[in-house]
Amino acid sequence: MSEPYQALAGKVALVAGGYGGIGHACAKALVREGATVVVAGRDASKAEEAAQSLGLSSSVAFDMRDVPSMRAAVEQAAARHGSIDLLVNCAGTQEIQPLTDVTEEAFDRILDVNLKGAMFLAQAVARVQIAAARGGRHVHLLSVRAMLGMRDRGYSAYCSSKGGLALLVRQHAVELARHGINVNGVAPTVVRTRMASDWDDPEIHRRLLERIPLGRIAEVEDVTGAVMFFLGPASSFVTGQVLYVDGGITATQ
């Protein structure tokens, strides 16, 4: 029996936040498609452990709030593997604070990780890709909160960061197009991971499902499918787009 076709064989992928629920699922999907994966995150031991569990992988550590550490880690990964073809940015943070209680520290931290960090991580990877002159792909994980506010919950910082990231995706796409680098985003609703445990309250869960036309929350496979589309050959003429993996929420609100 012949080996299954692996669309990303020979590609090197950097997955930021690669030991989190969605990030690790993306890393596993990349390995299945033949890519060499570099798992990246703030916790070096968690990144290394996740990489070891995947096999065809390695790890680097950096802080999304520390631009020099990101640049150094990207350079390290590129030197180790020859280049970086694919960037999957799953790093992000959140702290729920009502508008009247939002602190400057929390707002800055969320914007620094979710937006500023995405900017300078993408910059570091783009510099490597431009120098290698063989194109590439960037995929950023966003949220339906890039388009929609959140009723009755304190999402000022989070919505600001993801809304900004949606436009950053478009700007990077048009600037990097001439280098053959496609940039897109995937924006899910609530995904069944450990981080979604605050939705386990039965009443909150019921109200959530009422808002989703397909009647369920997202599974990690729903998200990885969209990510892999943007990384694979089927999306070679798609750039500057944000795909809402939301069961129809943004079609109804």
C-alpha positions, 0 to 999 in steps of 0.5 A: 500500500502506498504512503498517504499523500502529505500536502505539507511534506518538507515544510517547516511550521512554527506554531506559537502557543503550540502546547495549548488546546487549539495550538497543540491540535494544529501542531498534530495536524501539521505533523500528519500532513508531513510538516516539521513543527516547531512548538513555541510558547512562553513555558520552555518545558511545556513546549519541549514536552509537546514537541516530544509528544509529536515526534517530527518536532522541536521547540523554542521558547519566547514571550509574546510581550518580549519582542527581542525574545521572539526575534531570537527564537524565530532566528533559532528555529530558522537556523535549526531547520533551514527556514520557516515556511508556515506560521500558525499563531495560536498565542493569546490571553484574556481577562474578563473585566467590566468596562467600568473596572478595566485596569490599564495593566490588564488592557495593556497585557491583552493588547500586547499579547494578542495584537502587538505580539502577533505583529512582531512575531509575524514580522520576524517570520516574514523577514526569514521568509523574504530572505529565503525567497520561497514564499510562505503562509501565516495563519492567525487565530482570532475569535468571533469577537473580532466582529462582535461585541460580547453582551453582559461580559467584560470583553473590552480589551479582548474585542479590541485586540482581536478586531485589530488583529483582523485588520492586521491580517489584511495589511500583512497580506497586501504587504507580503503578497509580492513575496508569495506569502499568504496571510489569513485568519481563523476566527472560531466561536467557543471551542471545546478545550480546557480554556472554555471551562467557564462555559460549563455552567448549564445556564450559560451553556444553554444561552450559548447554544441558543445563539449558534444556529448549528446548535453546538460549540466548536470542536478543535477539529473544526478549527484545525480544518480551517487552519490546514486549508489556509496552509495547504495548496487549495488556498494558494489564491486566498489571502487577507481573509478571516474565516469565521468558524462559528456555526453561523453566529456572525450570519445572524448577528 
